[in-house]
Each structure stands twice: as structure tokens, then as C-alpha cells.
């Protein structure tokens, strides 16, 4: 799995991911990259953060957002489906493979006019795109965790949603335990895709901030989480 976690506690929204960039055909660590883009300075005091999974270069995402020049949250959300389609085409144009792996975008928005943060998820068009999540479509969610594998209060069961339990989830301490668990969930090829550093981004009414939760001993040019592969 590649790390992409997003939740909210009624006031703030949180995105927890990693910094490992890897090729489409293996778990080798190519470089470290910050995968969350802050979109601040929107109208009416709105602000947003957008995070992508590791197959989508952050530079491509940042350039696309700069091209959109969003003025407010509705404009940003309305523009992302078309941007995803164009980013996928660009990735295919530069890929040596027949197809590119699908990627996710997670969007967290703070709007002073709303009672709580607004969360959305979208997945690009690809051969492995699940039918229950339409391609290039922003879907409102209560939370999202890597691979939608249950952890703690994130049961991935809409019928048992417990916001009080999620609000009690400690972003740094509990988040670290969650992403360590996810790091050891392997892909079918036996490799890991979560590595480098774990980054926690907080989207709050006062602003957007990011901090390093942990640093793993992964090395450039070597398999991510090599100890698991050994």
C-alpha cells in the first residue's frame, strides 16, 4: 500500500502520508518528495490541502493547481476532475509502460461557513480502478485510510461510524501507530511502498502546517522497508 490517510475531528482536518517516490514497476526508493500541496489564501477564509499517492509526481500536481488558480473551495473541487484526466494523460505520455497505475487525491477543506471540515477523495482512471469509486470524480467521505484497511476507530464500515472515537484519535501518537502498521502491509510483489518520512499535515482555521512524525532508515536506490523484504 501507499500511504494516504485523511480524517477530521470536528475542527481540524488531518492528512498523514509518507515521502517515498517509487517507480511504477517496483518498491525501490527513487527519492523523497513532499506529497501534500497547501492551497491557502482562498476567498472567504477558506483553505485546502491536497495529497496524492506516490505514483503521481508532486511537481505535476503543484503545476496543475497553479494552472487552475482556484479562487475558492467550490472552484477548486469543480476543477480537479478535469485536472486529474490531464495529469493522467501527461503521465502516460512520459511512461515507458503500457498503462500507468491509478493514483488517489485526498482533499481537505476548511470553510468558516461550515460546521466541520469537508473531505473528498478521488481516483484517476486506470485498469485497476474499482467500480465502486468512479474515475476522476470527487466523492465526499467522512475519512479515508490507506487501502481502506481498518485501524482503530477507522472501521471502514459506514454503518458503524463513530465520530467521537475518531475525534479522540491522537493525530501524532495514534497516527504514527497507524502508518507503521500500514508500512508493513505488502504489495503483491512482496514490497512496501511506504517509506522515507511520515508527514502529518494539519488543516486548521488558523492555517496549514506540516510536521515530521517519524523518519525511517530507507535508502535511495534500495527497496523501501528493506527489512521486510529480507
Secondary structure, DSSP 8 states (H G I E B T S, - for coil): ----EEEE-SS-EEEEEE-EEE-TTS-BEEEE---EEEE---GGG-EEEEEE-TTS-HHHHHHHHHHH---SHHHHHHHHHHHHHHHHHHHHHH-SSSS----EEEEEEE-TTSSS-EEEEEE---TT--TTS-BT--EE-S-B-GGG--BTTB-S-GGG--HHHHHTS-TTHHHHHHHHHHHTS--TTS-----SEEEEEEEETTEEEEEEEEE----TTSBTTHHHH-
